[in-house]
Amino acid sequence: MEIDRAGLAEFLRRRRGSLQPDDVGLPRGQRRRTSGLRREEVAALCHMSTDYYARLERERGPHPSEQMIASIAQGLHLSLDERDHLFRLAGHHPPARGADSEHVSPGLLRIFDRLHDTPAEIVTELGETLRQTPLGIALSGDLTAYSGPARSLGYRWFTDPATRQLYAPSEHAFLARMFVSGLRAVFTARGRGSRAAQYVDLLLAESAEFRQLWQEHEIGLRPNETKHFVHPEVGALELTCQTLLDPEQSHLLLVYTAIPGSESYEKLRLLSVLGPQVLG
């Protein structure tokens, strides 16, 4: 496929012009002259330089990679149809839809963008964190920094002992069973060629604990609504986890809250002051 530079530039300009700062979780600020987002705002949302993005809108610059186009699609809060259109304009075949897709839907992002003062994250069905709020990073560290199988919390649970330090020891046994149960459900639904199957094979080879629990063939274990964390700076935290599911993409929005006035509530307020650098 060949890049359609004129079509790509026009589509980017129109999408940028149709978005307001509130749509993407940005402050409006004062003396705003442009009707939509500024180029520098879109560039920041897409994790690229303003110059690179501006050249795309001006039908110039290098042929953008698939990774770059995926980042632009997410930064502009595109729907799946819009994302696929953007990929074709850029001369690439669109990525697969469904469970293996990491493109977060605009609706889920709009909710997420309004949770800046709350610990929250968007995860895949395999526990791979795609987005975190600043307070979410302060609570559990930057989980988006992992690569390969280690992106999955369930995989790290059985291969990296440090993963368990954030959770109360009294819950470790149940969490291990729950991760195995959840992975089995995804593996059964997605089949042998899936990423879930890859994780199963790796864990069977790497973890004796996983092998033992896998043989139990438990299914249907659900996370407890109340989570007990052990944070290295503020200590024990009792948080309620609310979950919102995007069924089309199999993504989950997890939001953690504490009872107002409780000790955990005050500790979350302290974490908001300490900031993401605590576990960065």
C-alpha positions as CSV (number, residue, x, y, z in Angstrom):
1,M,0.0,0.0,0.0
2,E,1.2,3.5,-0.8
3,I,0.9,6.5,1.5
4,D,-1.8,9.1,0.6
5,R,0.0,12.1,1.9
6,A,-2.7,14.6,1.0
7,G,-5.5,12.4,2.4
8,L,-3.5,11.7,5.6
9,A,-2.8,15.4,6.1
10,E,-6.4,16.4,5.6
11,F,-7.7,13.7,7.9
12,L,-5.2,14.7,10.7
13,R,-6.1,18.4,10.4
14,R,-9.9,17.7,10.5
15,R,-9.6,15.4,13.5
16,R,-7.4,17.9,15.4
17,G,-9.8,20.7,14.6
18,S,-12.8,18.6,15.9
19,L,-11.3,18.0,19.3
20,Q,-11.4,20.3,22.3
21,P,-9.0,20.1,25.3
22,D,-11.8,18.8,27.5
23,D,-12.2,15.8,25.1
24,V,-8.7,14.6,25.7
25,G,-8.2,15.5,29.4
26,L,-6.3,18.7,28.8
27,P,-7.0,22.1,30.5
28,R,-8.5,24.7,28.2
29,G,-6.2,27.6,29.4
30,Q,-6.6,31.2,28.6
31,R,-6.5,33.2,25.3
32,R,-7.3,30.1,23.1
33,R,-7.5,31.2,19.5
34,T,-7.6,27.8,17.6
35,S,-11.0,26.1,17.3
36,G,-9.6,22.7,18.1
37,L,-6.4,21.3,19.6
38,R,-3.0,22.9,18.9
39,R,-0.4,20.9,17.0
40,E,1.9,20.8,20.0
41,E,-1.0,19.4,22.1
42,V,-1.6,16.6,19.7
43,A,2.1,15.9,19.4
44,A,2.3,15.6,23.2
45,L,-0.7,13.2,23.3
46,C,0.9,11.1,20.5
47,H,4.4,11.1,22.2
48,M,6.2,12.7,19.3
49,S,7.8,16.0,18.4
50,T,5.7,18.9,17.3
51,D,7.9,19.3,14.2
52,Y,7.3,15.6,13.2
53,Y,3.6,15.9,13.6
54,A,3.4,19.3,11.8
55,R,5.2,17.8,8.8
56,L,2.6,15.1,8.5
57,E,-0.1,17.8,8.4
58,R,1.8,19.6,5.7
59,E,2.3,16.5,3.5
60,R,6.0,16.3,4.3
61,G,8.4,14.2,6.3
62,P,9.3,10.5,6.3
63,H,6.8,7.7,5.8
64,P,5.4,7.1,9.4
65,S,5.8,3.7,10.8
66,E,2.9,1.5,12.0
67,Q,3.9,2.2,15.6
68,M,3.8,6.0,15.0
69,I,0.4,5.7,13.3
70,A,-0.9,3.7,16.2
71,S,0.3,6.4,18.6
72,I,-1.4,9.1,16.6
73,A,-4.7,7.1,16.4
74,Q,-4.6,6.8,20.2
75,G,-3.6,10.4,20.8
76,L,-6.4,11.7,18.6
77,H,-8.9,9.4,20.4
78,L,-10.0,7.7,17.1
79,S,-12.6,5.0,16.9
80,L,-11.7,1.7,15.4
81,D,-13.1,2.6,12.0
82,E,-11.1,5.9,12.1
83,R,-8.0,4.1,13.2
84,D,-8.2,1.7,10.3
85,H,-8.8,4.5,7.9
86,L,-5.7,6.3,9.2
87,F,-3.6,3.2,8.8
88,R,-4.7,2.9,5.1
89,L,-4.0,6.6,4.4
90,A,-0.5,6.0,5.8
91,G,0.1,3.0,3.6
92,H,-0.3,0.3,6.2
93,H,-2.6,-2.5,6.8
94,P,-4.8,-1.9,9.9
95,P,-4.0,-4.0,13.0
96,A,-6.3,-6.8,14.1
97,R,-9.4,-5.9,16.1
98,G,-10.7,-7.7,19.2
99,A,-8.9,-9.2,22.1
100,D,-5.3,-8.7,20.8
101,S,-5.9,-5.0,19.9
102,E,-4.3,-2.4,22.2
103,H,-6.2,0.5,20.8
104,V,-8.3,1.9,23.6
105,S,-11.8,3.1,22.6
106,P,-12.6,6.8,22.7
107,G,-15.4,6.3,25.2
108,L,-13.1,4.5,27.7
109,L,-10.5,7.1,27.2
110,R,-13.0,9.9,27.9
111,I,-13.8,8.4,31.3
112,F,-10.1,7.7,32.0
113,D,-9.1,11.2,31.2
114,R,-11.4,12.5,34.0
115,L,-9.8,10.4,36.7
116,H,-6.7,12.4,37.1
117,D,-7.1,12.5,40.9
118,T,-7.9,8.8,41.3
119,P,-5.7,5.6,41.0
120,A,-6.9,4.0,37.7
121,E,-5.6,1.9,34.9
122,I,-6.7,0.4,31.6
123,V,-5.7,-3.2,31.2
124,T,-6.1,-6.0,28.6
125,E,-7.8,-9.3,29.4
126,L,-4.3,-10.7,30.1
127,G,-3.5,-8.0,32.7
128,E,-1.3,-5.9,30.5
129,T,-1.5,-2.2,31.5
130,L,-2.1,0.2,28.6
131,R,-2.8,3.4,30.6
132,Q,-2.4,4.6,34.1
133,T,-3.3,7.9,35.9
134,P,-0.6,9.7,37.8
135,L,-2.0,8.5,41.1
136,G,-2.2,5.0,39.6
137,I,1.6,5.1,39.0
138,A,2.1,6.4,42.5
139,L,0.2,3.4,43.8
140,S,1.8,0.6,41.8
141,G,4.7,2.0,39.8
142,D,4.8,2.5,36.0
143,L,3.3,-0.7,34.8
144,T,3.4,0.4,31.2
145,A,7.2,0.3,31.2
146,Y,7.3,-3.5,31.0
147,S,7.8,-5.3,27.6
148,G,7.2,-8.8,26.3
149,P,5.4,-11.3,28.5
150,A,6.4,-9.3,31.6
151,R,3.7,-6.8,30.6
152,S,1.2,-9.2,32.1
153,L,0.6,-9.0,35.8
154,G,-0.2,-12.7,35.9
155,Y,3.1,-13.6,34.2
156,R,5.1,-11.3,36.6
157,W,3.3,-12.8,39.6
158,F,4.9,-16.2,38.9
159,T,8.3,-15.0,37.5
160,D,9.2,-11.9,39.5
161,P,9.0,-12.2,43.3
162,A,9.1,-8.4,43.7
163,T,5.6,-8.2,42.1
164,R,4.0,-9.7,45.2
165,Q,5.4,-7.1,47.6
166,L,2.7,-4.6,46.7
167,Y,0.0,-7.0,47.9
168,A,-0.9,-8.2,51.4
169,P,0.7,-11.6,52.1
170,S,-2.7,-12.9,53.3
171,E,-4.0,-12.6,49.7
172,H,-1.1,-14.2,47.9
173,A,-2.5,-17.7,47.7
174,F,-5.9,-16.6,46.4
175,L,-4.3,-14.2,43.9
176,A,-2.1,-16.9,42.5
177,R,-5.2,-19.2,42.0
178,M,-7.1,-16.3,40.5
179,F,-4.4,-15.5,37.9
180,V,-4.2,-19.1,36.8
181,S,-8.0,-19.4,36.6
182,G,-8.3,-16.2,34.6
183,L,-5.5,-17.2,32.2
184,R,-7.1,-20.6,31.6
185,A,-10.4,-18.9,30.7
186,V,-8.7,-16.6,28.2
187,F,-6.6,-19.4,26.8
188,T,-9.8,-21.6,26.3
189,A,-11.6,-18.7,24.6
190,R,-8.7,-17.6,22.3
191,G,-7.1,-20.9,21.4
192,R,-3.7,-22.2,20.7
193,G,-2.4,-19.4,18.5
194,S,-3.2,-16.7,21.0
195,R,-1.0,-14.6,23.3
196,A,-2.7,-16.4,26.2
197,A,-1.4,-19.7,24.9
198,Q,2.1,-18.3,24.7
199,Y,1.9,-17.2,28.3
200,V,0.7,-20.6,29.4
201,D,3.6,-22.3,27.7
202,L,6.1,-19.9,29.2
203,L,4.7,-20.3,32.7
204,L,4.5,-24.1,32.5
205,A,8.2,-24.1,31.7
206,E,9.3,-21.4,34.2
207,S,7.2,-21.8,37.4
208,A,6.6,-24.9,39.5
209,E,3.9,-23.1,41.4
210,F,2.1,-22.3,38.2
211,R,2.3,-25.9,37.0
212,Q,0.8,-27.2,40.2
213,L,-2.1,-24.7,40.1
214,W,-2.7,-25.3,36.4
215,Q,-3.2,-29.0,37.1
216,E,-6.0,-28.1,39.5
217,H,-8.1,-26.8,36.5
218,E,-9.9,-24.2,38.5
219,I,-12.1,-21.8,36.6
220,G,-14.3,-18.9,37.4
221,L,-12.4,-17.3,40.3
222,R,-13.2,-13.6,40.4
223,P,-11.2,-10.7,41.9
224,N,-12.3,-9.5,45.3
225,E,-13.8,-6.0,45.2
226,T,-11.7,-5.0,48.2
227,K,-7.9,-4.9,47.5
228,H,-5.3,-4.9,50.2
229,F,-2.0,-3.2,49.1
230,V,1.2,-2.7,51.0
231,H,2.8,0.4,49.7
232,P,6.5,1.0,50.5
233,E,5.9,4.7,51.5
234,V,2.5,4.8,53.1
235,G,2.0,1.3,54.3
236,A,-1.2,-0.8,54.2
237,L,-4.1,0.4,52.0
238,E,-7.6,-1.0,51.7
239,L,-9.1,0.1,48.4
240,T,-12.3,-0.8,46.5
241,C,-11.8,-1.7,42.9
242,Q,-14.6,-0.9,40.4
243,T,-14.4,-2.3,36.9
244,L,-15.7,-1.1,33.6
245,L,-15.5,-3.5,30.6
246,D,-15.2,-2.5,27.0
247,P,-16.5,-5.8,25.5
248,E,-15.5,-5.0,21.9
249,Q,-11.8,-4.7,22.8
250,S,-11.8,-6.8,26.0
251,H,-10.3,-3.9,27.9
252,L,-10.9,-3.2,31.5
253,L,-10.9,0.2,33.3
254,L,-10.0,-0.4,36.9
255,V,-10.7,2.4,39.4
256,Y,-9.4,2.3,43.0
257,T,-11.1,4.3,45.7
258,A,-11.0,4.5,49.5
259,I,-13.9,5.1,51.9
260,P,-13.9,8.9,52.7
261,G,-12.5,9.7,56.1
262,S,-10.7,6.3,56.4
263,E,-7.0,5.9,57.0
264,S,-6.6,4.6,53.5
265,Y,-8.3,7.7,52.1
266,E,-5.8,9.9,53.9
267,K,-3.0,7.8,52.6
268,L,-4.2,8.2,49.0
269,R,-4.2,11.9,49.6
270,L,-0.6,11.7,50.7
271,L,0.3,9.6,47.7
272,S,-1.2,12.3,45.5
273,V,1.3,14.8,47.0
274,L,4.2,12.4,46.8
275,G,3.4,11.8,43.1
276,P,4.4,9.1,40.6
277,Q,8.1,9.4,41.2
278,V,7.6,7.4,44.5
279,L,7.7,4.1,42.6
280,G,8.9,5.4,39.3
